[in-house]
């Protein structure tokens, strides 16, 4: 998806971990960012 495409390699790794439901530093921030991205997309 285009959200993942815009991520740095480090963020892409975190994104994969997010999808695997792992805990990591910055997880909540990424969830908020993704939620904002999806909200923009659905409007």
N, C-alpha and C positions, 0 to 999 in steps of 0.2 A: 504494500500500500504506500501511498505517497507520504504519510507521516513517517514511516520507517525509513523511506528513501532520503529524507532530509536530515536524518540523525547522523551524528559522528559515529565512528566505529565503537567508541566507548559507550555511547548512549544506545547503540544498537544492541550491544551485549546486555545492557540493563533492560532494554525492551524485551529481549528474549526471556530474561529472568522474570520479568513482570508477567509475561504470558504463562510461564511455568509456575506462577504463584509463589515465587521465592521472595524472601525479605532481603532488602539491601538498602544502604544509605541512598537517599534521594528518591525512594520509591513513591512516596506520597506526592512529591513535586512532579514526578513523571505522570502520575495518575491525573493530577490537576491539569497538566499541560495537554495530555491526551483528551481529557474531557472537554477542554476548551476547543481543541482542534475539531473534535467530533461535533460539538455544538455549532461551530462555524460552518462545518460541512453540511449539516442538516438544515440550516436556514435557507 
